[in-house]
């Protein structure tokens, strides 16, 4: 359980609401991390940019990038 309550869709600006809804469509529920990071939109934007950087760089093919992401998630104990 998170130490801080994530913000819900009705508590965030429209742009962040769209992120929560996209995550909900993908995962079946709004991502906890997005709801928490929504408390500081600058952190949320930086986190999204960091996550998108490997795909935009073109340095790794899609299969290797997926394996790297899975291994990183496994190392930090991510349940997704």
C-alpha positions as CSV (number, residue, x, y, z in Angstrom):
1,X,0.0,0.0,0.0
2,X,1.2,3.5,-0.9
3,X,2.2,5.8,1.9
4,X,0.4,8.6,0.2
5,X,-3.1,8.5,-1.3
6,X,-3.1,8.8,-5.1
7,X,-5.2,11.4,-6.6
8,X,-8.3,10.3,-8.4
9,X,-9.5,11.3,-11.9
10,X,-11.9,13.9,-10.4
11,X,-9.0,15.6,-8.5
12,X,-6.6,16.3,-11.3
13,X,-6.3,18.6,-14.3
14,X,-7.7,17.4,-17.6
15,X,-4.2,16.5,-19.1
16,X,-3.4,14.3,-16.1
17,X,-6.9,12.8,-16.1
18,X,-6.2,11.6,-19.7
19,X,-3.0,9.9,-18.5
20,X,-5.0,8.2,-15.7
21,X,-7.7,7.0,-18.1
22,X,-5.1,5.7,-20.6
23,X,-3.5,3.7,-17.8
24,X,-6.8,2.4,-16.6
25,X,-7.6,1.2,-20.2
26,X,-4.2,-0.5,-20.3
27,X,-4.1,-2.0,-16.7
28,X,-7.8,-2.2,-15.8
29,X,-7.3,0.5,-13.1
30,X,-5.6,3.8,-12.8
31,X,-1.9,3.3,-12.2
32,X,-1.0,4.0,-8.5
33,X,2.2,5.8,-9.4
34,X,0.5,8.2,-11.8
35,X,-2.0,9.1,-9.2
36,X,0.7,9.8,-6.7
37,X,2.9,11.7,-9.1
38,X,-0.1,13.8,-10.1
39,X,0.5,15.6,-6.8
40,X,3.5,17.2,-8.5
41,X,2.9,17.5,-12.3
42,X,6.6,18.4,-12.9
43,X,7.7,15.0,-11.5
44,X,5.0,13.2,-13.5
45,X,6.1,14.8,-16.7
46,X,9.8,14.0,-16.0
47,X,8.9,10.4,-15.2
48,X,7.0,10.0,-18.4
49,X,9.8,11.5,-20.4
50,X,12.3,9.3,-18.8
51,X,10.2,6.2,-19.5
52,X,9.8,7.2,-23.2
53,X,13.4,8.1,-23.8
54,X,14.7,4.5,-24.7
55,X,12.0,4.1,-27.3
56,X,12.6,7.5,-28.8
57,X,16.4,7.1,-29.0
58,X,16.2,4.4,-31.6
59,X,19.4,2.8,-30.0
60,X,17.6,-0.4,-28.9
61,X,15.4,-2.6,-31.0
62,X,11.9,-3.2,-29.6
63,X,12.5,-6.7,-28.4
64,X,15.7,-5.8,-26.5
65,X,14.0,-2.7,-25.0
66,X,11.1,-4.9,-23.8
67,X,13.6,-7.4,-22.2
68,X,15.5,-4.5,-20.5
69,X,12.2,-3.1,-19.1
70,X,11.1,-6.5,-17.8
71,X,14.4,-7.0,-16.1
72,X,14.4,-3.6,-14.5
73,X,10.9,-4.1,-13.2
74,X,11.9,-7.5,-11.8
75,X,14.9,-6.0,-10.1
76,X,12.8,-3.4,-8.2
77,X,9.9,-5.8,-7.5
78,X,7.3,-4.2,-9.8
79,X,4.2,-6.4,-9.8
80,X,3.3,-5.3,-13.3
